[in-house]
């Protein structure tokens, strides 16, 4: 498979549960400059922090039906709360959007499921899932959840290629089960939220075969 490698579990993978080494319905992760992961553990109603190479997480926010997470360039964490229809900052639980009930008014939110913070710390909020990332060269990586795979489109390409998964639903190291989100760390490693497997996997993406704008 072009550009792909086997992944290994970096969070969860110990069954469906609420112990510190377990996850249940992960919807979003962000990764800071130290490669610490912040994970929205949706059905456990918590946000967890997993330090690099740890085998367990720490709950930093409890009793929150989170869905989206984002981090600005100052490494401030933003969390969307579907129950309270708001986006807050951590630390401090400061409301930055919504918090005025469910609705369509300018001061309200419906279902804030995704957040993006630009370099000026402007907050963009989506009421629908937008599971894709774009790297520096303009390559687009898309979560194809229904087909249990990650698709890559090179800049200017008219078609994509599956670089992770695509082997049917499953829990093998080359399989995914309804992936939900993906993020890159500063080393270029790709982290995939593997929803139905209750785990996060890290993949080292081989870009050497993508020279001159094409993958072999």
N, C-alpha and C positions, 0 to 999 in steps of 0.2 A: 504494500500500500504506500503510495508516494508521500514522503514527508512524515510518516508516522513511526512511533515506537511504542513498546509496551509501557503501560503506566504502572505506578505503584500507589497504594493507598497512603495518604498523608493525614487523613482525619476520618474518624468513624471506621466503618467496615467491620464492626463487631455486633452486627444485628440491629434490629429496630428497637430502640429503647431510650431511656433518659439518664443513663449513667454518664459519668464524665468522659468515658471513651466511646460513647454511642451518639448517634444522631437519628433524627426522625423527621423526614420530609424537609430536607435542606433546599432553600430557594435561592440563596445568594451568598457569595463570598467576596471579600476584598482583601488585598495583601499589601502590607506596608513595606517600607524600605528595608526592614530587618527580616522580611519574609514571614512575619507573623500573620496568621490568617484570622480574619473576623468572619464568623459564620452565622447566618440567619437560620436557626434550627426551628423551623416553623411550628411543627406540631408539639414540640416541647415548650413552646412559647418563651424562647430565650435567645439571646445573642451570646455566642461563645467566642472566646479568644484562645487560639491554639498557637503556642510558640513553636518556632522551627524545631523539628525533630522530636517534639514531645509526643507522648502516646495518649494524651488526654487533653481535654479543654477546660477552661475556666469560664463559668457563667458571669458575664459582666453586666447583663441586663436580664432581669427575670420578669415573667408575667407579661410578655409583650407578643402579640400575634404579628410578628414582623414578616415582611416579604422582601423589601428592597434594602440594600446597603450601598453606601458610597463613601469615598474618602477624598477630602480636598488636599491641596498641596501642602497644607500645614499638618496633615494627618489627623484632622478632626473627622470623627465618624458621624455619618448621617444615617438615620434609620426610619423606614416607613412603617407606620402602625395602622394596619387595616381596620382594627376595631374602633380606634379613636379618629380615624380618617385624618392623619396628620403625619408630618415629618419632623423629627426631633434631632438635636445634636447630642452627642455623648462626648465628654462628661457634661453633667448639669441638667440634662433632660429639657433643654431649651427648645420650644416650639419654633420652627422656622417656616412652616407652611401648614395651613389647615387648622385643625383643632376646634372647628366651629360646626361640627356635625357633618353628616353626609349631605352633599348637595352640589350644585353647579355654579354657585355664586363665586365671585373672585376670591372670597375669603374661605372657601370650602374646598374639600377634596372628596372624591368618590372612593376609588380603590387605588391608592398610590402604590403601584407594584414595582416601579423602577425609578431610580434617581441617578442624575448625572450632575457633577460639579465641574464647572470650567475653571480655567486658570485664574479668573477674576473672582472666584468663589460665588458665582451666580449658580443658583439651584434650579435644575430642570427636572420636572416630575412627570412621569407617564402613568396613565390609567390603563395601560396594557403592557404586557411583557415585551421587551425588546432585547432578546438574547443574542447579541452579536458584539464583537469587538473589531477594531481596525488598528493594525500595527503601523509603525512609522513609514514603511514603504507603501502603505495603502492597500495591503492585503486584508481581505475581509474574512473573518472566521464566524461561522453561523452555527447555532445549535439547531439541529434537525431532530427534535425530540421524538416525534412519532416514529422515525426510522432509526432511532437509537444510534446516532452518529454525529460527528462534527464535520462540517463541510468548509473547505477553504476556496476562496476565489482570489486569484492573483489580480493585481491592478490591471485593468484593461481586458481581462479575460471574459469570454462569453459563456463559460461554463465553469463549474466547480468540481472539486474532487474530494472524496471522503478521506480524511487523514486519521480519524480515530473512530472506532466502532464500525458499524455497517455489517456486523456479523450476526445480526439478529439480537433480540433481547436476551440478556444473560448477565452473569456476575463474574465471568472470566476476566483476565487482565486485558484482553483485547475487545471486551464487550462493554456496552452501556445499557442502562435501563431507564429510559425517559430522562435523558440529561436535561438540566434546567438552566445552567449558567456556566460561563467560562471567564477566566481572567488570566492575564500574563503577570509574572513577577519580573523584577528588574533583570534577571538572568535570561529572560526569554522562555522560561518554562511555562507550559500551559496547564492551568488547573481547571478541572471539569467537575461540576456538581452533578453527581450521578444519583438522581432523585430516588428511584425505587430500590437502589442498592444501599441507600442510607450511608453514602460515603463521598469523599472528595478524592479524586485521583490526580496525580501530577504526571504530565507527559513532557518528555524532552523532544521538541519538534525539530526534525532534521531539515534545515533550510538549504543545505548545500546543493541539493538537486534542483533548486529553484533559481539558479543563476540565469541571467539574461532573460528574466521574465517568463520562464516556463519550468514546469516540473517534469522530470523524466519518470 
